[in-house]
């Protein structure tokens, strides 16, 4: 009976060690997962001459939640670039720290409870370019590689 108990304890110990190693490996993999499947950088942009300077990520988040910028009076309104669902999802994940559903719920609450304006969504680069030119002070986000196709747009900062 003593041999059976020692064998059972050894198997339990092996199982425990296996589970501990598996949890550690999963935790490490979660930390090193790439931010985006794309290697392209993403920038916060505005029309040239907007006089918007670099904003903290916290302030970018405030603006995209429908609040006024705490750091720059030059920032007018945010514009959601929905040209690419992947870029939009990455922006929500990396800057807003929310899923699309969570972000939309938060905006709806702000609109109905505080009378905030709805944040405009634009799905084409041409329309985004035109909007930013006509609404100096508005900001949006875009892949750095796509900026070359836009006129009179300046990069405020690289977001990631």
C-alpha positions as CSV (number, residue, x, y, z in Angstrom):
1,X,0.0,0.0,0.0
2,X,2.9,2.3,0.7
3,X,4.2,1.9,-2.9
4,X,0.8,2.8,-4.3
5,X,0.7,6.0,-2.2
6,X,4.1,7.0,-3.4
7,X,3.2,6.4,-7.0
8,X,0.0,8.3,-6.7
9,X,1.8,11.2,-5.1
10,X,4.4,11.2,-7.9
11,X,1.7,11.3,-10.5
12,X,-0.1,14.1,-8.8
13,X,3.2,16.1,-8.5
14,X,3.9,15.6,-12.2
15,X,0.4,16.7,-13.1
16,X,0.8,19.8,-10.9
17,X,4.2,20.7,-12.4
18,X,2.8,20.2,-16.0
19,X,-0.1,22.5,-15.2
20,X,2.2,25.2,-13.7
21,X,4.5,25.1,-16.7
22,X,1.6,25.3,-19.1
23,X,0.2,28.4,-17.3
24,X,3.5,30.1,-17.3
25,X,4.0,29.4,-21.1
26,X,0.5,30.8,-21.8
27,X,1.2,33.9,-19.8
28,X,4.4,34.5,-21.6
29,X,2.7,34.0,-25.0
30,X,0.0,36.5,-24.0
31,X,2.6,39.1,-23.3
32,X,4.5,38.8,-26.6
33,X,1.5,38.6,-28.9
34,X,1.9,41.3,-31.6
35,X,-0.3,44.4,-31.2
36,X,-1.5,44.1,-34.7
37,X,-1.2,41.6,-37.5
38,X,0.0,44.4,-39.7
39,X,3.5,45.7,-39.4
40,X,2.4,49.2,-40.5
41,X,2.6,52.1,-38.0
42,X,-0.5,54.1,-37.2
43,X,-0.6,57.8,-36.9
44,X,-2.9,60.5,-35.5
45,X,-3.5,63.0,-38.3
46,X,-5.0,66.4,-38.9
47,X,-5.1,69.0,-41.7
48,X,-1.9,71.0,-42.2
49,X,-1.9,74.2,-40.3
50,X,-4.2,72.9,-37.5
51,X,-1.6,73.8,-34.9
52,X,-2.4,70.6,-33.0
53,X,0.7,69.3,-31.1
54,X,1.3,65.8,-29.7
55,X,-1.3,64.6,-27.3
56,X,-1.0,62.0,-24.6
57,X,-2.8,58.7,-25.3
58,X,-5.0,59.5,-22.4
59,X,-6.1,62.8,-24.1
60,X,-6.6,61.0,-27.4
61,X,-8.9,58.6,-25.5
62,X,-10.8,61.5,-23.9
63,X,-11.4,63.1,-27.3
64,X,-12.6,59.8,-28.8
65,X,-15.0,59.4,-25.9
66,X,-16.6,62.8,-26.9
67,X,-14.9,64.9,-24.3
68,X,-12.8,68.1,-24.9
69,X,-9.1,67.7,-25.1
70,X,-7.4,68.6,-21.8
71,X,-4.1,69.3,-23.5
72,X,-4.9,71.3,-26.7
73,X,-7.6,73.8,-27.5
74,X,-6.8,73.3,-31.2
75,X,-8.4,69.8,-31.2
76,X,-12.0,70.1,-32.5
77,X,-13.7,66.8,-33.1
78,X,-12.5,63.2,-33.6
79,X,-13.3,61.2,-36.7
80,X,-13.4,57.4,-36.7
81,X,-11.5,56.0,-39.7
82,X,-13.5,52.8,-40.6
83,X,-11.8,52.2,-44.0
84,X,-10.3,49.0,-42.5
85,X,-12.1,47.0,-39.9
86,X,-8.7,45.6,-38.7
87,X,-7.3,49.2,-38.2
88,X,-10.5,50.3,-36.4
89,X,-10.4,47.2,-34.1
90,X,-6.7,47.8,-33.4
91,X,-7.4,51.5,-32.6
92,X,-10.1,50.5,-30.1
93,X,-7.9,47.9,-28.6
94,X,-4.6,49.9,-28.3
95,X,-5.9,53.4,-27.6
96,X,-9.4,53.0,-26.2
97,X,-8.8,49.7,-24.4
98,X,-12.2,48.6,-25.5
99,X,-14.0,46.3,-27.9
100,X,-16.2,47.7,-30.6
101,X,-19.3,46.8,-28.6
102,X,-18.0,48.4,-25.4
103,X,-17.0,51.5,-27.2
104,X,-20.3,51.9,-28.9
105,X,-22.2,51.4,-25.6
106,X,-20.0,54.1,-23.9
107,X,-20.7,56.5,-26.7
108,X,-24.5,55.9,-26.7
109,X,-24.6,56.5,-22.9
110,X,-22.7,59.8,-23.3
111,X,-25.0,60.9,-26.1
112,X,-28.2,60.1,-24.2
113,X,-27.1,61.1,-20.7
114,X,-25.0,64.2,-21.4
115,X,-26.2,65.3,-24.9
116,X,-22.8,64.7,-26.5
117,X,-22.5,64.7,-30.3
118,X,-22.2,61.5,-32.2
119,X,-18.6,60.8,-33.5
120,X,-18.5,60.8,-37.2
121,X,-17.3,57.7,-39.0
122,X,-15.7,57.8,-42.4
123,X,-14.9,54.8,-44.5
124,X,-12.9,56.1,-47.4
125,X,-9.5,57.9,-47.5
126,X,-10.8,60.5,-50.0
127,X,-13.7,61.4,-47.8
128,X,-11.5,61.5,-44.7
129,X,-9.0,63.8,-46.5
130,X,-11.9,66.1,-47.6
131,X,-13.4,66.2,-44.2
132,X,-10.1,67.0,-42.4
133,X,-9.5,69.8,-45.0
134,X,-12.9,71.4,-44.4
135,X,-12.8,70.9,-40.6
136,X,-9.4,72.1,-39.5
137,X,-8.9,70.9,-36.0
138,X,-10.5,67.6,-36.4
139,X,-8.3,64.5,-35.9
140,X,-8.3,60.9,-37.1
141,X,-6.0,57.9,-37.3
142,X,-4.6,56.2,-40.4
143,X,-1.8,53.8,-41.4
144,X,1.4,55.7,-42.0
145,X,1.7,54.1,-45.5
146,X,-1.7,55.5,-46.6
147,X,-0.7,59.1,-45.7
148,X,1.2,59.5,-49.0
149,X,-2.1,59.4,-50.8
150,X,-3.6,62.3,-48.9
151,X,-3.2,66.0,-49.5
152,X,-2.4,68.6,-47.0
153,X,-2.4,66.2,-44.0
154,X,0.1,66.3,-41.2
155,X,1.1,63.6,-38.7
156,X,0.5,64.8,-35.2
157,X,2.1,61.7,-33.7
158,X,2.6,58.0,-34.2
159,X,0.2,56.0,-32.0
160,X,1.9,52.6,-32.4
